[in-house]
Amino acid sequence: MFGYQGGEPADLLQRKVLERQSAKDEWPFLTTLDLSTIHSEQQLASMVKDRTGLKLEEVIPSVHTWMEGYNRRLATPSFSQGKVVNLRRSPVGPSDAKNTKNGMHHSSKREHKNDLSE
């Protein structure tokens, strides 16, 4: 669900990485390894149930709601005029050329440090 399956376009892989982070934000106790083993909504619900100690009936509504958003976001094309769109920031523009590699935005360490101090 969140992992590389081979032959997938780069934009889909980028979106999966962002979705994995979104799942971690929703359920902070899930690790990257946990998420890499999940292949269905049922498996996600089961893992959330196991990690929280809640009943399956209690976790299914929140997992289902999150999965609806996941499916909607993955189905949305991420190409805008032939450029990959970073889902967390605005699309990379010509002025950002020095901070890009293969059309994807890469922030400097200084930018990350400033983000933490704000």
Secondary structure, DSSP 8 states (H G I E B T S, - for coil): --S--SS--HHHHHHHHHHHHHHHHH-TT--HHHHHH--SHHHHHHHHHHHH---HHHHHHHHHHHHHHHHHHHHS--EETTEE--TTS----GGGGGGEETTEE---HHHHHHHHH-
